[in-house]
Amino acid sequence: MEFVADVLDEETARGEGARVAVQNQALKLCGNGCAEKGYSPTNDTLECSSANDVCLGVDVNRARMASRQNGLKSLVQAITNDKLLKFGIPVLYNICLDYGTNYR
């Protein structure tokens, strides 16, 4: 996750010279890494299904993305490009939304 976020930071820092295709793929990887499903230590599945499960990996990835030195600055800057907006909004959603039992 750190590598992909670094790639997004570097490409976004390029400004007008940023490669949209690279940013697009980085956004997809960041978003998928922070999506709802994660590893459940209590039932050895890839989905957290009970109130006692802790979705490992997913919460760690969310924390990594939110606590980066630039925070979410690169992500927000990337989605100012109309070509990246349709990928950037779901990524922000996946990072910011807590998929706890209250949302099921």
C-alpha positions in Angstrom: 0.0 0.0 0.0 2.8 2.4 0.8 4.4 1.9 -2.6 1.2 2.5 -4.5 0.5 5.6 -2.4 4.0 6.9 -3.1 3.4 6.4 -6.8 0.2 8.4 -6.5 2.1 11.1 -4.6 4.9 11.3 -7.2 2.5 11.4 -10.2 0.3 14.0 -8.6 3.3 16.2 -7.9 4.1 16.2 -11.6 1.1 18.5 -12.1 0.2 18.8 -15.8 2.8 16.2 -16.7 1.2 13.5 -14.5 0.5 10.2 -16.3 -3.3 9.7 -15.9 -3.1 6.0 -16.6 -0.6 5.5 -13.7 -2.7 7.6 -11.4 -5.8 5.7 -12.4 -4.2 2.3 -11.6 -2.8 3.7 -8.3 -6.2 5.0 -7.3 -7.8 1.6 -8.1 -5.2 -0.2 -5.9 -5.6 2.2 -3.0 -9.3 1.9 -3.2 -9.4 -1.9 -3.3 -6.8 -2.1 -0.5 -9.2 -0.1 1.7 -12.4 -1.8 0.6 -14.9 -3.6 2.9 -13.6 -7.1 3.0 -10.6 -8.1 5.1 -9.1 -11.0 6.9 -11.0 -12.3 9.8 -8.8 -13.9 12.5 -11.8 -15.7 14.1 -13.1 -17.7 11.1 -10.2 -17.8 8.6 -12.1 -16.3 5.8 -11.6 -13.2 3.7 -14.7 -11.5 5.0 -15.6 -10.2 8.5 -19.0 -11.5 9.2 -19.6 -11.2 12.9 -19.6 -8.4 15.4 -16.5 -9.9 17.1 -14.4 -10.0 13.9 -11.7 -7.4 13.4 -11.0 -6.8 9.7 -7.2 -6.9 9.7 -5.4 -5.5 6.7 -8.3 -3.3 5.7 -8.2 -1.0 8.7 -4.4 -1.1 8.6 -4.5 0.1 5.0 -7.0 2.8 5.8 -4.8 4.0 8.6 -1.7 4.0 6.3 -3.5 6.1 3.7 -5.0 8.6 6.3 -1.8 9.0 8.2 0.6 9.6 5.3 2.8 12.7 5.5 0.8 14.4 2.9 -2.4 13.0 4.3 -5.0 12.7 1.6 -3.7 15.8 -0.2 -2.4 13.8 -3.3 -5.6 12.0 -3.6 -7.7 15.1 -3.4 -5.4 16.8 -5.9 -5.6 13.9 -8.3 -9.4 13.9 -8.4 -9.4 17.5 -9.6 -8.6 15.9 -12.9 -12.0 15.0 -14.5 -10.5 11.8 -15.9 -9.7 10.6 -12.4 -12.8 11.8 -10.6 -14.8 8.6 -11.2 -12.1 6.5 -9.5 -11.1 9.0 -6.8 -14.4 9.5 -5.2 -14.9 5.7 -4.4 -11.3 5.6 -3.1 -12.0 8.5 -0.7 -15.2 6.7 0.3 -13.4 3.4 1.0 -10.7 5.2 3.0 -13.0 7.3 5.1 -15.9 4.9 5.7 -15.6 2.5 8.6 -17.3 -0.7 7.7 -18.1 -1.7 11.3 -21.2 -3.6 12.3 -23.2 -0.4 12.5 -23.2 -0.2 8.7 -24.3 -3.8 7.9 
